Amino acid sequence: MNRFTPAVRIALASTALAGAVALGRTEPPPRAEQFADEFDRGLCVGFCTGARWAIAQQENGRVSASPAPGRSGLALHAQAGPKQDGRVAKADLVARVAPVPVGGTITVAFDLRVAATTPLNSLQLLDLECATCAEGGNPGVRLYLRRGRLRIDRSKIGIQHAWVNDEAPVLRSDRWHRVVLRLRVDTGDNGGVQVTLDGREVLAARGATVLPGRPAHVDRVQIGITANSNPVPAEAWIDRVAVAISR
């Protein structure tokens, strides 16, 4: 039985198609996987019926399904404390997916609203990583905010230079934005990312997105405040999460 509403199915299909065009892929993917969560039925983690999320990371932080500001229904409410003694706070959800190998793509779309009291800086929002690659720290890439602009950090795969676009529009606090990240898995120049904000491309780059070696894949989606590197608390809402995978 298809659990998605027609609107969610259309959003996932259009997101995957837009990403395929952007990275030059015109044929349909050989295999696909998708899931979505609008949080209106509450927060379902671990062994509850229909759970999409394996764990909730709450390290000096908290996640909950709470009334969403500025819209009806519930949303994921992430609250993370300040960075203290060199340790960052986390308030996020983790989904484990079947490994997405080199050549595959993973698209994550979500609505984001950051509280006005939270700096739009040094705030990590989304990690696509490998939890089974026998490397410390779950190597992968991370979508984060720096001075209000979305960037991609690749330091966890050994590349210190972040993907940036300093001409991109800046997020605004206390309003909803739609963010979409599409990642192509590769250890070299055939990999890449495309990021859109409210339907507008704000970042596109080519290069490695996973560590070389075996295995080389993505098997973990981590979303929320995956790390708050600010000396003050952070608060954000996440809603209408949709994940689409092709292998």
C-alpha angles and dihedrals in degrees: 000000000000108000096190125099116236090254092055092047091051092047092051093047094048092046092052092047094049091050092048091055092046093055095040098253112139103166121083115259115262094230132012139193128185142171138170140195127196093175093223090125092051132258114319113189133162117346101002117119112279095006115173094177120074098195143356115228109214109169107158083336145080138218126199142156103252138163107288117237114235096013141054124266132023133310136185107274113203120191120179129180124230124282107270132184090352093305121118123218121239133201110167149116126246126209120191114212133183108273114283103212133206108299094030126110134217124195123194120187125181145156115245133195119177119199117246089238091061122086113240087224138088089009115140114207112169135020125191106190150142118259095177102049095100091241126122118252098023101270117234145100130293134210111216144159125251117177089340096307127112115244138172119234118203100174091114089065092047100264113119097187110091124214106248142167111195091186093061120113118264124243117244124225123242095021134094121255130183112228125188125184120187117187129188112206115232141129093225145019095321089071124082150138140241121197125190129189117201089342096311123111109242101166136022126167142156128222144081118338099173136037116267118249136057122339102028110172148104117253105155134066115194118184136173123050094339089178135356111205094177125107089233132060121275130215130185142156124225123193142166095025113188125181123191124181133187125185 
